[in-house]
Amino acid sequence: MDPHPLTETMTVNRVLREHPETKTVFERFRIDVMYEGYDCLDEVAWRRRLSAEQFLALLERAMMRPLHS
């Protein structure tokens, strides 16, 4: 398994589709999937004053937790 399955050019919708356990991160940063779902992770991170690396790390951490914890 790839240790970094996410890339900064993936869209929000793709990440949510492939890794539904990341939903809590998107909710935490109030990312509106209706308007930002087709945007790349680096862009939504930038809008929230995060680096792409910081945002990817948060998403990857969420992916390590069970969906129903």
Backbone as XML, in Angstrom:
<?xml version="1.0"?>
<chain id="A" units="angstrom">
  <residue number="1" name="MET">
    <atom name="N" x="0.843" y="-1.187" z="0.000"/>
    <atom name="CA" x="0.000" y="0.000" z="0.000"/>
    <atom name="C" x="0.882" y="1.243" z="0.000"/>
  </residue>
  <residue number="2" name="ASP">
    <atom name="N" x="0.503" y="2.210" z="-0.766"/>
    <atom name="CA" x="1.226" y="3.475" z="-0.853"/>
    <atom name="C" x="1.117" y="4.213" z="0.481"/>
  </residue>
  <residue number="3" name="PRO">
    <atom name="N" x="2.242" y="4.632" z="1.095"/>
    <atom name="CA" x="2.165" y="5.323" z="2.378"/>
    <atom name="C" x="1.523" y="6.703" z="2.284"/>
  </residue>
  <residue number="4" name="HIS">
    <atom name="N" x="1.463" y="7.272" z="1.101"/>
    <atom name="CA" x="0.837" y="8.581" z="0.895"/>
    <atom name="C" x="-0.152" y="8.464" z="-0.263"/>
  </residue>
  <residue number="5" name="PRO">
    <atom name="N" x="-1.335" y="7.901" z="0.000"/>
    <atom name="CA" x="-2.282" y="7.666" z="-1.093"/>
    <atom name="C" x="-2.933" y="8.934" z="-1.627"/>
  </residue>
  <residue number="6" name="LEU">
    <atom name="N" x="-2.780" y="10.044" z="-0.924"/>
    <atom name="CA" x="-3.387" y="11.295" z="-1.370"/>
    <atom name="C" x="-2.347" y="12.180" z="-2.033"/>
  </residue>
  <residue number="7" name="THR">
    <atom name="N" x="-2.816" y="12.967" z="-2.980"/>
    <atom name="CA" x="-1.964" y="13.970" z="-3.601"/>
    <atom name="C" x="-2.700" y="15.305" z="-3.557"/>
  </residue>
  <residue number="8" name="GLU">
    <atom name="N" x="-1.945" y="16.371" z="-3.612"/>
    <atom name="CA" x="-2.560" y="17.705" z="-3.504"/>
    <atom name="C" x="-3.433" y="18.054" z="-4.698"/>
  </residue>
  <residue number="9" name="THR">
    <atom name="N" x="-3.316" y="17.319" z="-5.791"/>
    <atom name="CA" x="-4.135" y="17.612" z="-6.969"/>
    <atom name="C" x="-5.428" y="16.793" z="-7.017"/>
  </residue>
  <residue number="10" name="MET">
    <atom name="N" x="-5.657" y="15.962" z="-6.024"/>
    <atom name="CA" x="-6.922" y="15.214" z="-5.963"/>
    <atom name="C" x="-8.047" y="16.176" z="-5.581"/>
  </residue>
  <residue number="11" name="THR">
    <atom name="N" x="-9.233" y="15.905" z="-6.064"/>
    <atom name="CA" x="-10.374" y="16.747" z="-5.710"/>
    <atom name="C" x="-10.975" y="16.301" z="-4.385"/>
  </residue>
  <residue number="12" name="VAL">
    <atom name="N" x="-11.683" y="17.218" z="-3.767"/>
    <atom name="CA" x="-12.389" y="16.918" z="-2.517"/>
    <atom name="C" x="-13.346" y="15.750" z="-2.736"/>
  </residue>
  <residue number="13" name="ASN">
    <atom name="N" x="-14.122" y="15.792" z="-3.809"/>
    <atom name="CA" x="-15.087" y="14.721" z="-4.077"/>
    <atom name="C" x="-14.412" y="13.358" z="-4.220"/>
  </residue>
  <residue number="14" name="ARG">
    <atom name="N" x="-13.281" y="13.318" z="-4.887"/>
    <atom name="CA" x="-12.580" y="12.041" z="-5.060"/>
    <atom name="C" x="-12.111" y="11.499" z="-3.719"/>
  </residue>
  <residue number="15" name="VAL">
    <atom name="N" x="-11.556" y="12.366" z="-2.897"/>
    <atom name="CA" x="-11.078" y="11.916" z="-1.587"/>
    <atom name="C" x="-12.247" y="11.387" z="-0.763"/>
  </residue>
  <residue number="16" name="LEU">
    <atom name="N" x="-13.345" y="12.104" z="-0.750"/>
    <atom name="CA" x="-14.515" y="11.653" z="0.007"/>
    <atom name="C" x="-15.068" y="10.334" z="-0.524"/>
  </residue>
  <residue number="17" name="ARG">
    <atom name="N" x="-15.059" y="10.176" z="-1.825"/>
    <atom name="CA" x="-15.561" y="8.943" z="-2.431"/>
    <atom name="C" x="-14.661" y="7.755" z="-2.071"/>
  </residue>
  <residue number="18" name="GLU">
    <atom name="N" x="-13.354" y="7.947" z="-2.153"/>
    <atom name="CA" x="-12.411" y="6.855" z="-1.912"/>
    <atom name="C" x="-12.099" y="6.653" z="-0.434"/>
  </residue>
  <residue number="19" name="HIS">
    <atom name="N" x="-12.259" y="7.709" z="0.367"/>
    <atom name="CA" x="-11.903" y="7.657" z="1.788"/>
    <atom name="C" x="-12.966" y="8.393" z="2.606"/>
  </residue>
  <residue number="20" name="PRO">
    <atom name="N" x="-14.140" y="7.797" z="2.764"/>
    <atom name="CA" x="-15.232" y="8.492" z="3.466"/>
    <atom name="C" x="-14.893" y="8.869" z="4.907"/>
  </residue>
  <residue number="21" name="GLU">
    <atom name="N" x="-13.904" y="8.216" z="5.482"/>
    <atom name="CA" x="-13.518" y="8.537" z="6.857"/>
    <atom name="C" x="-12.880" y="9.923" z="6.970"/>
  </residue>
  <residue number="22" name="THR">
    <atom name="N" x="-12.572" y="10.565" z="5.855"/>
    <atom name="CA" x="-12.005" y="11.917" z="5.878"/>
    <atom name="C" x="-13.086" y="12.998" z="6.015"/>
  </residue>
  <residue number="23" name="LYS">
    <atom name="N" x="-14.325" y="12.606" z="5.981"/>
    <atom name="CA" x="-15.430" y="13.576" z="6.043"/>
    <atom name="C" x="-15.308" y="14.510" z="7.241"/>
  </residue>
  <residue number="24" name="THR">
    <atom name="N" x="-14.860" y="13.993" z="8.370"/>
    <atom name="CA" x="-14.751" y="14.827" z="9.568"/>
    <atom name="C" x="-13.756" y="15.970" z="9.380"/>
  </residue>
  <residue number="25" name="VAL">
    <atom name="N" x="-12.698" y="15.754" z="8.628"/>
    <atom name="CA" x="-11.713" y="16.814" z="8.374"/>
    <atom name="C" x="-12.346" y="17.907" z="7.513"/>
  </residue>
  <residue number="26" name="PHE">
    <atom name="N" x="-13.054" y="17.496" z="6.482"/>
    <atom name="CA" x="-13.710" y="18.484" z="5.616"/>
    <atom name="C" x="-14.760" y="19.275" z="6.398"/>
  </residue>
  <residue number="27" name="GLU">
    <atom name="N" x="-15.481" y="18.595" z="7.283"/>
    <atom name="CA" x="-16.471" y="19.286" z="8.103"/>
    <atom name="C" x="-15.792" y="20.248" z="9.073"/>
  </residue>
  <residue number="28" name="ARG">
    <atom name="N" x="-14.697" y="19.831" z="9.659"/>
    <atom name="CA" x="-13.969" y="20.668" z="10.622"/>
    <atom name="C" x="-13.565" y="22.007" z="10.000"/>
  </residue>
  <residue number="29" name="PHE">
    <atom name="N" x="-13.185" y="21.979" z="8.727"/>
    <atom name="CA" x="-12.758" y="23.203" z="8.044"/>
    <atom name="C" x="-13.885" y="23.836" z="7.229"/>
  </residue>
  <residue number="30" name="ARG">
    <atom name="N" x="-15.098" y="23.353" z="7.447"/>
    <atom name="CA" x="-16.297" y="23.891" z="6.790"/>
    <atom name="C" x="-16.153" y="23.960" z="5.271"/>
  </residue>
  <residue number="31" name="ILE">
    <atom name="N" x="-15.686" y="22.871" z="4.720"/>
    <atom name="CA" x="-15.546" y="22.787" z="3.268"/>
    <atom name="C" x="-16.901" y="22.368" z="2.704"/>
  </residue>
  <residue number="32" name="ASP">
    <atom name="N" x="-17.468" y="23.236" z="1.901"/>
    <atom name="CA" x="-18.778" y="23.010" z="1.303"/>
    <atom name="C" x="-18.593" y="22.177" z="0.037"/>
  </residue>
  <residue number="33" name="VAL">
    <atom name="N" x="-18.979" y="20.937" z="0.125"/>
    <atom name="CA" x="-18.781" y="20.014" z="-0.996"/>
    <atom name="C" x="-19.569" y="20.440" z="-2.232"/>
  </residue>
  <residue number="34" name="MET">
    <atom name="N" x="-20.696" y="21.100" z="-2.041"/>
    <atom name="CA" x="-21.478" y="21.569" z="-3.188"/>
    <atom name="C" x="-20.694" y="22.566" z="-4.035"/>
  </residue>
  <residue number="35" name="TYR">
    <atom name="N" x="-19.909" y="23.414" z="-3.372"/>
    <atom name="CA" x="-19.178" y="24.457" z="-4.087"/>
    <atom name="C" x="-17.708" y="24.146" z="-4.281"/>
  </residue>
  <residue number="36" name="GLU">
    <atom name="N" x="-17.138" y="23.360" z="-3.390"/>
    <atom name="CA" x="-15.702" y="23.098" z="-3.451"/>
    <atom name="C" x="-15.355" y="21.647" z="-3.762"/>
  </residue>
  <residue number="37" name="GLY">
    <atom name="N" x="-16.335" y="20.844" z="-4.041"/>
    <atom name="CA" x="-16.108" y="19.423" z="-4.284"/>
    <atom name="C" x="-15.201" y="19.114" z="-5.459"/>
  </residue>
  <residue number="38" name="TYR">
    <atom name="N" x="-15.210" y="19.966" z="-6.460"/>
    <atom name="CA" x="-14.369" y="19.728" z="-7.640"/>
    <atom name="C" x="-13.026" y="20.447" z="-7.563"/>
  </residue>
  <residue number="39" name="ASP">
    <atom name="N" x="-12.769" y="21.100" z="-6.444"/>
    <atom name="CA" x="-11.495" y="21.800" z="-6.267"/>
    <atom name="C" x="-10.436" y="20.843" z="-5.734"/>
  </residue>
  <residue number="40" name="CYS">
    <atom name="N" x="-9.212" y="21.131" z="-6.057"/>
    <atom name="CA" x="-8.083" y="20.319" z="-5.598"/>
    <atom name="C" x="-7.797" y="20.606" z="-4.127"/>
  </residue>
  <residue number="41" name="LEU">
    <atom name="N" x="-7.214" y="19.619" z="-3.477"/>
    <atom name="CA" x="-6.902" y="19.750" z="-2.060"/>
    <atom name="C" x="-5.982" y="20.933" z="-1.770"/>
  </residue>
  <residue number="42" name="ASP">
    <atom name="N" x="-5.015" y="21.172" z="-2.659"/>
    <atom name="CA" x="-4.098" y="22.290" z="-2.397"/>
    <atom name="C" x="-4.831" y="23.620" z="-2.417"/>
  </residue>
  <residue number="43" name="GLU">
    <atom name="N" x="-5.849" y="23.739" z="-3.251"/>
    <atom name="CA" x="-6.593" y="24.996" z="-3.318"/>
    <atom name="C" x="-7.461" y="25.207" z="-2.086"/>
  </residue>
  <residue number="44" name="VAL">
    <atom name="N" x="-8.161" y="24.162" z="-1.648"/>
    <atom name="CA" x="-8.993" y="24.335" z="-0.451"/>
    <atom name="C" x="-8.122" y="24.548" z="0.784"/>
  </residue>
  <residue number="45" name="ALA">
    <atom name="N" x="-6.959" y="23.942" z="0.816"/>
    <atom name="CA" x="-6.028" y="24.179" z="1.929"/>
    <atom name="C" x="-5.581" y="25.638" z="1.926"/>
  </residue>
  <residue number="46" name="TRP">
    <atom name="N" x="-5.208" y="26.144" z="0.764"/>
    <atom name="CA" x="-4.755" y="27.532" z="0.641"/>
    <atom name="C" x="-5.822" y="28.509" z="1.129"/>
  </residue>
  <residue number="47" name="ARG">
    <atom name="N" x="-7.072" y="28.254" z="0.782"/>
    <atom name="CA" x="-8.168" y="29.130" z="1.204"/>
    <atom name="C" x="-8.313" y="29.170" z="2.723"/>
  </residue>
  <residue number="48" name="ARG">
    <atom name="N" x="-7.845" y="28.111" z="3.369"/>
    <atom name="CA" x="-7.957" y="28.032" z="4.825"/>
    <atom name="C" x="-6.633" y="28.304" z="5.530"/>
  </residue>
  <residue number="49" name="ARG">
    <atom name="N" x="-5.715" y="28.870" z="4.758"/>
    <atom name="CA" x="-4.399" y="29.258" z="5.283"/>
    <atom name="C" x="-3.610" y="28.083" z="5.841"/>
  </residue>
  <residue number="50" name="LEU">
    <atom name="N" x="-3.732" y="26.938" z="5.171"/>
    <atom name="CA" x="-2.952" y="25.758" z="5.497"/>
    <atom name="C" x="-2.057" y="25.440" z="4.316"/>
  </residue>
  <residue number="51" name="SER">
    <atom name="N" x="-0.943" y="24.810" z="4.589"/>
    <atom name="CA" x="-0.146" y="24.308" z="3.466"/>
    <atom name="C" x="-0.793" y="23.017" z="2.991"/>
  </residue>
  <residue number="52" name="ALA">
    <atom name="N" x="-0.531" y="22.667" z="1.758"/>
    <atom name="CA" x="-1.059" y="21.410" z="1.222"/>
    <atom name="C" x="-0.560" y="20.241" z="2.068"/>
  </residue>
  <residue number="53" name="GLU">
    <atom name="N" x="0.698" y="20.308" z="2.512"/>
    <atom name="CA" x="1.275" y="19.229" z="3.315"/>
    <atom name="C" x="0.537" y="19.081" z="4.643"/>
  </residue>
  <residue number="54" name="GLN">
    <atom name="N" x="0.203" y="20.185" z="5.286"/>
    <atom name="CA" x="-0.538" y="20.130" z="6.546"/>
    <atom name="C" x="-1.909" y="19.490" z="6.339"/>
  </residue>
  <residue number="55" name="PHE">
    <atom name="N" x="-2.585" y="19.917" z="5.280"/>
    <atom name="CA" x="-3.921" y="19.418" z="5.011"/>
    <atom name="C" x="-3.896" y="17.933" z="4.670"/>
  </residue>
  <residue number="56" name="LEU">
    <atom name="N" x="-2.944" y="17.526" z="3.853"/>
    <atom name="CA" x="-2.818" y="16.105" z="3.516"/>
    <atom name="C" x="-2.534" y="15.277" z="4.763"/>
  </residue>
  <residue number="57" name="ALA">
    <atom name="N" x="-1.714" y="15.794" z="5.658"/>
    <atom name="CA" x="-1.399" y="15.065" z="6.890"/>
    <atom name="C" x="-2.658" y="14.866" z="7.737"/>
  </residue>
  <residue number="58" name="LEU">
    <atom name="N" x="-3.494" y="15.896" z="7.825"/>
    <atom name="CA" x="-4.744" y="15.765" z="8.582"/>
    <atom name="C" x="-5.666" y="14.721" z="7.962"/>
  </residue>
  <residue number="59" name="LEU">
    <atom name="N" x="-5.758" y="14.746" z="6.649"/>
    <atom name="CA" x="-6.603" y="13.768" z="5.958"/>
    <atom name="C" x="-6.062" y="12.350" z="6.132"/>
  </residue>
  <residue number="60" name="GLU">
    <atom name="N" x="-4.757" y="12.195" z="6.004"/>
    <atom name="CA" x="-4.157" y="10.870" z="6.147"/>
    <atom name="C" x="-4.312" y="10.343" z="7.567"/>
  </residue>
  <residue number="61" name="ARG">
    <atom name="N" x="-4.230" y="11.225" z="8.542"/>
    <atom name="CA" x="-4.448" y="10.812" z="9.935"/>
    <atom name="C" x="-5.882" y="10.307" z="10.106"/>
  </residue>
  <residue number="62" name="ALA">
    <atom name="N" x="-6.828" y="10.999" z="9.508"/>
    <atom name="CA" x="-8.238" y="10.577" z="9.591"/>
    <atom name="C" x="-8.444" y="9.225" z="8.923"/>
  </residue>
  <residue number="63" name="MET">
    <atom name="N" x="-7.679" y="8.961" z="7.863"/>
    <atom name="CA" x="-7.811" y="7.690" z="7.151"/>
    <atom name="C" x="-7.338" y="6.511" z="7.991"/>
  </residue>
  <residue number="64" name="MET">
    <atom name="N" x="-6.528" y="6.759" z="8.999"/>
    <atom name="CA" x="-6.025" y="5.688" z="9.853"/>
    <atom name="C" x="-7.028" y="5.285" z="10.930"/>
  </residue>
  <residue number="65" name="ARG">
    <atom name="N" x="-8.013" y="6.141" z="11.169"/>
    <atom name="CA" x="-9.013" y="5.838" z="12.191"/>
    <atom name="C" x="-10.159" y="5.046" z="11.581"/>
  </residue>
  <residue number="66" name="PRO">
    <atom name="N" x="-10.755" y="4.187" z="12.369"/>
    <atom name="CA" x="-11.943" y="3.459" z="11.863"/>
    <atom name="C" x="-13.073" y="4.433" z="11.577"/>
  </residue>
  <residue number="67" name="LEU">
    <atom name="N" x="-13.885" y="4.104" z="10.590"/>
    <atom name="CA" x="-14.995" y="4.972" z="10.188"/>
    <atom name="C" x="-16.023" y="5.138" z="11.309"/>
  </residue>
  <residue number="68" name="HIS">
    <atom name="N" x="-16.263" y="4.109" z="12.054"/>
    <atom name="CA" x="-17.296" y="4.153" z="13.101"/>
    <atom name="C" x="-16.649" y="4.071" z="14.474"/>
  </residue>
  <residue number="69" name="SER">
    <atom name="N" x="-15.875" y="5.105" z="14.821"/>
    <atom name="CA" x="-15.249" y="5.098" z="16.150"/>
    <atom name="C" x="-15.970" y="6.021" z="17.101"/>
  </residue>
</chain>
